[in-house]
Amino acid sequence: VRQCHYQSQTNSKMVFGETQVPLGQPLSSASGVSHGSGTNLNLSSHGDENTTEYRIKAADKSGKKTISLWHDVTLVHVDPATDRPTPYLNFVCEIPKFSRKKYEIATDEVGNFIKQDEKKGVLREFKKGDIFFNYGCLPRTWEDPTFVHPDAEGCRGDNDPVDVCEIGSRIIGTGEIRPTKVLGILCMIDEGEADWKVVTIDAEDKWAPFLNDIDDVEKLLPGTLSAIREWFRTYKIPDGKPPNVFGLDEKFMDKHYALEIIKECNHAWKDLITGEKERSLENCDAEVKGLVRKLSKSNLVDLAINDDEDEAPNF
């Protein structure tokens, strides 16, 4: 088990457009493992592409220290020039826009490398065709399968990091980390599980200065949100499955609502990596216990910090 020692940092405020949203910095590593951006990381491929053994691995510049794109990258983007938190959240790209191979962070493997998803030994692609936005996740988040959000139609979390749809112009490579502005969120119900989709835009995209909330997307880029929703509604139909459904009357919720969901999932991540979640499974069914314990086996970290230093990030 990879061991890291985490400590809290001084809280700061994030600014999204004209609205100030208090958002504390994520837990950082006293051992220096924490990365606030992708600047000091290298990506490398291992194994033969188009096989189940293929992995994309992240490491520090020396190549000696393996970096988990789930745990060792901070949620809040840190400016590498000033080492100060920015108004943006880090986005880890798994599937570049205009591609269809279903790459994902291997949450149940030590090191959390990126792999192509497979089912019964067959590598998975989107049969619907290429995805038209960059797709990935927010590091240091986890959709807790023991938690049922009141707006999620009675469905529990899907046991993965929070998904992100980045709508900028740039094609972002698999494993690449980019600072993004949070714009809103969609609640998809995927086979009985809540599967939140956060809508963001790359902080350096030409549209970024004009997009500060979900209504701006509808106003300035009409049709984008409905196209995202229809993609997720229909992408499993070619696999012989029914259309997906959505909570909240199929509405994209605003930035404030999205940040609250991200906050909950960041706190859930902390409970997972500290072992707190596994210790509190007494009243859960066997299936959920199995899901959490499988993740804990690969991801549990050993904390050596005082209670007063172990404060969760504040949003």
Phi, psi and chi 1 to 4 in degrees:
 res  aa     phi    psi   chi1   chi2   chi3   chi4
   1 VAL       -  129.8  175.5      -      -      -
   2 ARG   -69.2  131.3 -172.3  170.1   47.3   83.2
   3 GLN  -109.8  130.6  -67.4 -172.2  -23.1      -
   4 CYS  -132.7  154.0  -53.4      -      -      -
   5 HIS  -118.9  119.1  -61.4  -77.8      -      -
   6 TYR  -104.4  145.1  -70.9   86.7      -      -
   7 GLN  -135.2  158.9   62.9 -177.8   13.8      -
   8 SER   -84.4  159.1   63.1      -      -      -
   9 GLN  -116.5  166.1  -65.3 -178.4  -20.6      -
  10 THR   -62.4  135.0  -56.0      -      -      -
  11 ASN   -66.1  148.8  -71.5  -20.0      -      -
  12 SER  -135.8  175.3   60.3      -      -      -
  13 LYS  -113.8  140.6  -71.0 -159.4  175.8 -143.0
  14 MET  -104.9  148.0  -62.0 -173.0   65.1      -
  15 VAL  -120.0  121.3 -178.7      -      -      -
  16 PHE  -113.4  106.7  -68.5   82.0      -      -
  17 GLY    63.7 -127.1      -      -      -      -
  18 GLU   -96.4   -4.5  -62.0  178.7   -6.7      -
  19 THR  -103.5  127.3  -54.9      -      -      -
  20 GLN   -85.3  129.0  -75.6 -160.6  -28.4      -
  21 VAL  -124.0  112.3 -178.3      -      -      -
  22 PRO   -65.1  122.9   22.1  -29.7      -      -
  23 LEU  -142.7  109.7  173.8   60.7      -      -
  24 GLY   -70.7  158.7      -      -      -      -
  25 GLN   -69.0  149.1  -72.9 -177.6 -126.2      -
  26 PRO   -71.5  166.5   26.3  -32.6      -      -
  27 LEU   -57.0  137.5  -60.6  171.5      -      -
  28 SER  -117.3  161.6   67.8      -      -      -
  29 SER   -95.9  126.1  169.0      -      -      -
  30 ALA   -68.8  -19.0      -      -      -      -
  31 SER   -88.7    2.1   61.4      -      -      -
  32 GLY    84.6   12.1      -      -      -      -
  33 VAL   -76.7  -26.4  172.7      -      -      -
  34 SER   -66.7  137.5  179.8      -      -      -
  35 HIS  -127.1  123.8  -71.0  -95.1      -      -
  36 GLY   -87.7   -7.9      -      -      -      -
  37 SER  -157.1  179.2   71.7      -      -      -
  38 GLY   -90.7    6.1      -      -      -      -
  39 THR   -58.8  -42.3  -56.7      -      -      -
  40 ASN  -100.3   23.9  -66.1  -43.9      -      -
  41 LEU  -115.1  148.2  -61.1 -178.0      -      -
  42 ASN  -118.2  141.8  -75.3  -32.2      -      -
  43 LEU  -107.5  140.5  -63.6  172.6      -      -
  44 SER  -141.1  149.7   57.9      -      -      -
  45 SER   -98.6  141.9  -60.6      -      -      -
  46 HIS  -134.6  134.6  -60.5  -98.0      -      -
  47 GLY    85.8  174.2      -      -      -      -
  48 ASP   -85.4  131.5  -65.8  -31.4      -      -
  49 GLU   -61.6  151.7 -162.7  170.7   -7.6      -
  50 ASN    67.6   27.6  -59.3  -43.9      -      -
  51 THR  -130.0  162.5   69.1      -      -      -
  52 THR   -72.1  -12.2   55.9      -      -      -
  53 GLU   -89.2  -10.4  -71.5   74.8   35.5      -
  54 TYR   -67.1  132.4 -178.9   69.3      -      -
  55 ARG  -138.2  145.3  -62.7  -69.6 -175.7  -85.3
  56 ILE  -108.8  119.7  -63.4  173.0      -      -
  57 LYS  -114.2  144.8  -59.4 -177.5 -180.0 -178.3
  58 ALA  -106.4  142.6      -      -      -      -
  59 ALA  -146.8  164.7      -      -      -      -
  60 ASP   -71.5  174.9   63.1    5.9      -      -
  61 LYS   -60.7  -29.3  -73.3  -67.9 -173.0 -177.3
  62 SER   -73.4  -19.7   71.2      -      -      -
  63 GLY    80.1    1.0      -      -      -      -
  64 LYS   -90.5  -26.6  -64.2  178.4 -179.8  178.3
  65 LYS  -111.9  118.6 -173.0 -178.5  -69.1  -65.8
  66 THR   -72.1  139.1  -62.3      -      -      -
  67 ILE  -116.2  127.8  -58.5  -59.6      -      -
  68 SER   -82.0  122.3  164.7      -      -      -
  69 LEU   -71.7  -12.0  -67.5  172.3      -      -
  70 TRP   -90.5  -45.8 -174.4   15.5      -      -
  71 HIS  -101.6  -32.0  -58.4  -48.0      -      -
  72 ASP   -95.5   -5.3  -62.8  -28.7      -      -
  73 VAL   -99.6  130.7  177.4      -      -      -
  74 THR   -72.5  153.5   59.8      -      -      -
  75 LEU   -68.1  -47.1  176.0   57.2      -      -
  76 VAL   -81.9  131.7  175.2      -      -      -
  77 HIS   -71.8  136.2  176.9  -98.9      -      -
  78 VAL  -112.9  129.3  176.7      -      -      -
  79 ASP   -66.1  117.9 -174.9  -21.3      -      -
  80 PRO   -65.7  -21.6   21.0  -30.7      -      -
  81 ALA   -77.8  -36.3      -      -      -      -
  82 THR  -109.3  -14.0   63.7      -      -      -
  83 ASP    60.4   31.4 -158.8   31.7      -      -
  84 ARG  -115.8  148.1  -60.2  -69.1  -61.7  170.0
  85 PRO   -64.8  147.3   22.2  -32.1      -      -
  86 THR  -110.3  177.0   71.4      -      -      -
  87 PRO   -77.5   12.2  -15.2   30.1      -      -
  88 TYR  -117.7  161.2  -47.2  119.1      -      -
  89 LEU  -109.0  146.2  -61.3 -171.7      -      -
  90 ASN   -74.0  137.0  -81.0  -41.9      -      -
  91 PHE  -117.9  124.4  160.7   61.6      -      -
  92 VAL   -99.1  114.9  178.8      -      -      -
  93 CYS   -81.4  130.7 -173.7      -      -      -
  94 GLU  -106.6  -43.7  -64.2  167.0  -52.5      -
  95 ILE  -123.4  109.9  -53.3  173.3      -      -
  96 PRO   -65.4  151.0  -19.0   31.9      -      -
  97 LYS   -61.0  151.1   65.7 -170.6  -60.6 -175.2
  98 PHE    64.8   32.3  -52.7  135.6      -      -
  99 SER  -139.2  172.5   69.5      -      -      -
 100 ARG  -137.3   -8.2   65.9 -177.0   67.7 -175.9
 101 LYS   -66.5  132.0  -69.6 -177.7  179.7  177.8
 102 LYS   -88.5   76.6 -160.8  172.2 -176.7  -55.2
 103 TYR   -79.6  147.8  -73.8  115.4      -      -
 104 GLU  -158.0  155.1   61.8 -179.2   18.4      -
 105 ILE   -67.5  130.8  -69.5  176.5      -      -
 106 ALA   -80.5   88.1      -      -      -      -
 107 THR   -67.2  -23.0   57.2      -      -      -
 108 ASP  -101.0   14.7   58.5   -7.6      -      -
 109 GLU  -114.5  142.0  -65.5 -178.5    6.6      -
 110 VAL   -60.6  130.0  174.4      -      -      -
 111 GLY    95.5  -21.8      -      -      -      -
 112 ASN    52.3   50.0  -51.2  123.8      -      -
 113 PHE   -70.6  167.5  -52.6  126.8      -      -
 114 ILE   -92.3  134.2  -68.9 -179.8      -      -
 115 LYS  -134.8  164.9   65.8  176.1 -177.0  178.6
 116 GLN   -86.2  126.0 -171.8  172.4   -7.3      -
 117 ASP   -59.7  148.8 -169.1   23.6      -      -
 118 GLU  -141.9  154.8   55.0   90.5   12.3      -
 119 LYS  -132.8  117.3 -173.3  172.7 -176.6  179.3
 120 LYS    55.1   40.5  -62.5 -179.4  179.5  178.7
 121 GLY    83.4   -2.4      -      -      -      -
 122 VAL  -102.4  124.2  177.8      -      -      -
 123 LEU   -65.6  140.3  -65.2  173.0      -      -
 124 ARG   -99.0  140.5  -64.5 -177.0   63.4 -165.6
 125 GLU  -132.9  162.4  -63.6 -175.7   -8.4      -
 126 PHE   -75.3  109.6  -67.4  125.5      -      -
 127 LYS   -66.9  -22.3  -69.2 -177.0 -179.6  178.2
 128 LYS   -64.2  -27.0  178.2 -179.0  173.2   69.8
 129 GLY   125.0 -170.3      -      -      -      -
 130 ASP   -65.6  142.5  -66.2  -10.8      -      -
 131 ILE   -79.8  148.3 -160.1  165.4      -      -
 132 PHE  -107.0   11.2   67.2   92.4      -      -
 133 PHE  -139.4  160.3   44.9   85.4      -      -
 134 ASN   -73.1  133.7  -65.6  -60.3      -      -
 135 TYR  -126.2  133.8 -169.9   54.3      -      -
 136 GLY  -170.9 -138.4      -      -      -      -
 137 CYS  -152.1  168.7   66.7      -      -      -
 138 LEU   -94.8  125.3  -66.0  174.5      -      -
 139 PRO   -65.3  158.1   26.1  -34.1      -      -
 140 ARG    57.0   37.6  -63.4 -172.8  173.5 -177.4
 141 THR  -131.7  156.8   61.1      -      -      -
 142 TRP  -156.3  127.4  179.1   53.2      -      -
 143 GLU   -86.0  100.3  -66.5 -165.0   46.9      -
 144 ASP   -63.9  119.5 -177.1   -5.4      -      -
 145 PRO   -74.1   -2.9   28.1  -35.7      -      -
 146 THR   -97.6   -4.4   71.9      -      -      -
 147 PHE  -109.6  132.0  176.3   67.3      -      -
 148 VAL  -111.2  111.3  176.6      -      -      -
 149 HIS   -72.7  140.1 -169.8  -82.1      -      -
 150 PRO   -61.2  -21.0   16.0  -29.2      -      -
 151 ASP   -98.4    6.0  -68.1  -22.7      -      -
 152 ALA  -102.0   29.7      -      -      -      -
 153 GLU    56.1   32.4  -51.7  -69.7  -32.8      -
 154 GLY    76.9   13.1      -      -      -      -
 155 CYS   -99.9  144.3  -62.3      -      -      -
 156 ARG   -85.4  169.2   67.8 -168.8 -171.4 -167.8
 157 GLY   -64.5  159.8      -      -      -      -
 158 ASP   -94.5    7.6   74.6  -14.4      -      -
 159 ASN    74.1   22.2 -159.6   38.4      -      -
 160 ASP  -130.8  166.3  -78.5  -35.5      -      -
 161 PRO   -60.0  160.8  -20.4   31.2      -      -
 162 VAL   -69.6  130.5  176.3      -      -      -
 163 ASP   -76.7  150.6  -66.9  -29.2      -      -
 164 VAL  -131.9  135.9  172.5      -      -      -
 165 CYS  -111.0  108.1  -50.6      -      -      -
 166 GLU   -96.7  122.7 -168.7  -78.0  -41.0      -
 167 ILE  -104.0   15.1   61.6  173.0      -      -
 168 GLY   -74.7  179.7      -      -      -      -
 169 SER   -80.5  -29.9  -55.6      -      -      -
 170 ARG   -68.1  139.8  177.8 -163.4  -57.6 -106.0
 171 ILE   -86.3  113.8  -62.4  176.0      -      -
 172 ILE   -95.3  130.7  -57.0  174.2      -      -
 173 GLY   -73.3  157.6      -      -      -      -
 174 THR   -61.7  126.0  -60.5      -      -      -
 175 GLY    90.6   -9.2      -      -      -      -
 176 GLU   -74.0  144.7 -166.9  174.9  -14.7      -
 177 ILE  -110.9  127.9  -59.3  165.6      -      -
 178 ARG  -131.1  143.4  -64.3  -67.6  -55.1  167.1
 179 PRO   -74.3  133.0   27.4  -32.2      -      -
 180 THR  -134.1  153.1   58.5      -      -      -
 181 LYS   -92.7  129.8  -65.6  176.4   70.6  171.3
 182 VAL   -78.2  131.1  172.7      -      -      -
 183 LEU  -115.5  -33.5  -57.3  173.7      -      -
 184 GLY   177.2 -168.5      -      -      -      -
 185 ILE  -157.1  148.6 -164.4  167.5      -      -
 186 LEU  -122.7  136.4  177.1   68.3      -      -
 187 CYS   -97.9  100.9  179.5      -      -      -
 188 MET   -93.0  141.8 -173.6  175.9   86.9      -
 189 ILE  -106.2  110.7  -52.7  -59.9      -      -
 190 ASP  -112.5  104.0 -174.0    0.1      -      -
 191 GLU    51.5   45.5  -60.6 -177.1   20.0      -
 192 GLY    84.6    7.5      -      -      -      -
 193 GLU  -121.2  144.8  -64.4  177.6  -23.8      -
 194 ALA   -75.6  128.6      -      -      -      -
 195 ASP  -135.5   84.7 -168.2    1.3      -      -
 196 TRP   -67.8  141.4  -63.5   95.1      -      -
 197 LYS  -121.5  108.8  -51.6  -64.2 -176.5 -174.7
 198 VAL   -85.6  131.3  177.2      -      -      -
 199 VAL   -96.4  125.9  178.8      -      -      -
 200 THR  -135.1  171.7   73.1      -      -      -
 201 ILE  -138.4  140.4 -171.6  164.2      -      -
 202 ASP   -54.2  133.7 -168.9  -60.9      -      -
 203 ALA   -61.9  -21.7      -      -      -      -
 204 GLU  -101.1    4.7  -63.9  179.8    1.5      -
 205 ASP   -70.0  150.6 -167.7   87.7      -      -
 206 LYS   -64.2  -23.9   67.1  177.5 -177.1  178.8
 207 TRP   -86.2  -13.7  -80.0  103.8      -      -
 208 ALA   -56.4  -40.7      -      -      -      -
 209 PRO   -64.2  -19.9  -22.0   33.8      -      -
 210 PHE   -99.4  -11.0  -52.1  101.8      -      -
 211 LEU  -112.2  109.4  -58.2  177.6      -      -
 212 ASN  -121.8  -10.7  -63.1  -55.9      -      -
 213 ASP  -158.7  172.7 -146.3  -37.1      -      -
 214 ILE   -65.8  -32.0 -157.3   67.7      -      -
 215 ASP   -64.7  -30.0  -71.4  -16.1      -      -
 216 ASP   -65.0  -35.3  -63.4  -32.0      -      -
 217 VAL   -64.6  -45.8 -178.4      -      -      -
 218 GLU   -64.8  -37.1 -169.6   60.7   40.4      -
 219 LYS   -73.6  -46.1  178.3 -178.4  177.2 -178.6
 220 LEU   -94.8  -26.1  -61.8  175.4      -      -
 221 LEU  -126.2   62.4  -59.6  173.4      -      -
 222 PRO   -59.0  138.1   20.7  -32.2      -      -
 223 GLY    95.2  -17.1      -      -      -      -
 224 THR   -63.6  -47.5  -61.2      -      -      -
 225 LEU   -67.8  -43.0  -62.3  179.3      -      -
 226 SER   -64.6  -34.2   59.7      -      -      -
 227 ALA   -67.2  -38.7      -      -      -      -
 228 ILE   -63.0  -47.3  -69.9  172.8      -      -
 229 ARG   -60.7  -43.0 -176.8  171.7   48.7 -125.1
 230 GLU   -69.5  -32.6  -69.7  -46.7  -58.3      -
 231 TRP   -58.0  -51.1  165.3  -90.8      -      -
 232 PHE   -70.8  -28.6  -75.3  115.1      -      -
 233 ARG   -65.7  -37.7 -171.1 -166.1  -51.8  -82.4
 234 THR  -110.8   -6.6   61.3      -      -      -
 235 TYR   -67.7  -18.5   83.0   98.2      -      -
 236 LYS   -94.3   -6.4  -72.0 -171.4  174.7 -177.9
 237 ILE   -59.9  -40.6  -68.0  176.8      -      -
 238 PRO   -62.6  -17.1  -25.8   36.4      -      -
 239 ASP   -87.5    3.8  -66.1  -48.6      -      -
 240 GLY    86.5   13.7      -      -      -      -
 241 LYS  -102.7  158.9  -64.2 -178.2  178.4  179.8
 242 PRO   -73.1  165.1   26.3  -34.9      -      -
 243 PRO   -61.6  147.5  -19.3   30.6      -      -
 244 ASN   -73.4  158.8  -78.1  -42.4      -      -
 245 VAL  -120.8  172.8  -63.2      -      -      -
 246 PHE  -136.8  149.5  -55.9   90.5      -      -
 247 GLY   -87.4  179.5      -      -      -      -
 248 LEU    56.8   38.2  -65.5  162.3      -      -
 249 ASP    57.2   30.5  -63.4  -38.1      -      -
 250 GLU    66.7   15.7  -59.2 -164.6   -7.9      -
 251 LYS   -83.4  145.1  -65.6  177.3 -178.1  175.7
 252 PHE   -80.5  122.1  -77.3   84.0      -      -
 253 MET   -85.5  161.5  -54.8  -57.3  -73.8      -
 254 ASP   -78.5 -179.9   64.3   13.8      -      -
 255 LYS   -60.3  -42.8  173.2 -177.4   60.4 -176.4
 256 HIS   -59.5  -46.2  175.9   76.9      -      -
 257 TYR   -62.3  -43.0 -173.0   98.6      -      -
 258 ALA   -59.6  -42.3      -      -      -      -
 259 LEU   -65.7  -31.9  -71.2  172.5      -      -
 260 GLU   -66.4  -40.8  -71.7  -59.4  -48.2      -
 261 ILE   -64.8  -43.1  -62.9  -62.5      -      -
 262 ILE   -61.0  -40.9  -65.7  167.4      -      -
 263 LYS   -57.9  -48.4  168.9 -174.3  172.8  179.8
 264 GLU   -60.0  -41.5  -69.2  172.6   -1.3      -
 265 CYS   -75.3  -27.1  -66.6      -      -      -
 266 ASN   -69.0  -41.5  176.1 -107.5      -      -
 267 HIS   -65.1  -38.6  -71.3 -164.6      -      -
 268 ALA   -63.8  -39.5      -      -      -      -
 269 TRP   -58.5  -44.3  165.8   82.7      -      -
 270 LYS   -60.3  -43.3 -179.4 -171.1  171.7 -173.8
 271 ASP   -61.7  -35.2  -74.6  -15.2      -      -
 272 LEU   -67.1  -50.9  173.5   69.3      -      -
 273 ILE   -75.3  -20.7   66.4  160.9      -      -
 274 THR   -85.1  -10.1   58.8      -      -      -
 275 GLY    88.3   -3.2      -      -      -      -
 276 GLU   -61.7  -39.2 -177.4   62.3   30.8      -
 277 LYS   -65.0  -44.3  175.6   54.3   61.4  175.5
 278 GLU   -64.3  -32.7 -173.1  173.1   11.1      -
 279 ARG   -74.2  -10.8  -69.9 -169.5  -70.0  -89.2
 280 SER  -113.3   26.8   63.5      -      -      -
 281 LEU   -91.0    7.2  -67.8  176.5      -      -
 282 GLU   -50.5  -43.3 -134.0  174.6  -83.5      -
 283 ASN   -95.5   11.7  -61.4  -39.3      -      -
 284 CYS   -94.0  155.3  -62.8      -      -      -
 285 ASP   -74.2  167.3   61.2   49.0      -      -
 286 ALA   -61.7  -35.9      -      -      -      -
 287 GLU   -64.4  -46.4 -178.9 -175.7    1.8      -
 288 VAL   -65.4  -42.3  170.2      -      -      -
 289 LYS   -56.4  -41.9  -72.3 -179.9 -179.3  177.8
 290 GLY   -64.1  -41.0      -      -      -      -
 291 LEU   -61.0  -49.2  -71.1  173.3      -      -
 292 VAL   -67.5  -43.0  174.3      -      -      -
 293 ARG   -66.3  -33.6  -75.2  171.7  177.9  160.9
 294 LYS   -64.3  -43.2 -175.2  177.3 -178.6 -178.6
 295 LEU   -67.5  -43.1  -80.0 -169.1      -      -
 296 SER   -60.3  -37.6  -68.5      -      -      -
 297 LYS   -60.0  -35.2 -175.9  177.5  179.3 -178.0
 298 SER   -93.9  -17.7  -60.7      -      -      -
 299 ASN  -125.2   -7.1  -63.9  -71.5      -      -
 300 LEU   -61.6  133.1 -172.3   64.1      -      -
 301 VAL  -115.0  152.7  -64.0      -      -      -
 302 ASP   -96.3  112.5 -177.1   21.1      -      -
 303 LEU   -92.3  141.7  -62.5 -173.5      -      -
 304 ALA  -132.8   67.0      -      -      -      -
 305 ILE  -136.7  157.2   48.7 -177.9      -      -
 306 ASN   -78.6  156.2  -62.4  -36.7      -      -
 307 ASP   -57.7  -39.6  -71.4  -18.2      -      -
 308 ASP   -74.1  -11.7   58.1   -8.1      -      -
 309 GLU   -94.8   -8.3  -65.8  176.7  -27.1      -
 310 ASP  -101.7   51.6 -170.6   20.0      -      -
 311 GLU   -87.0  135.6  -65.1 -178.5    0.9      -
 312 ALA   -68.4  154.8      -      -      -      -
 313 PRO   -56.8  144.1  -21.5   31.7      -      -
 314 ASN  -103.2  128.9  -67.0  -40.5      -      -
 315 PHE  -103.9      -  -75.2   69.5      -      -
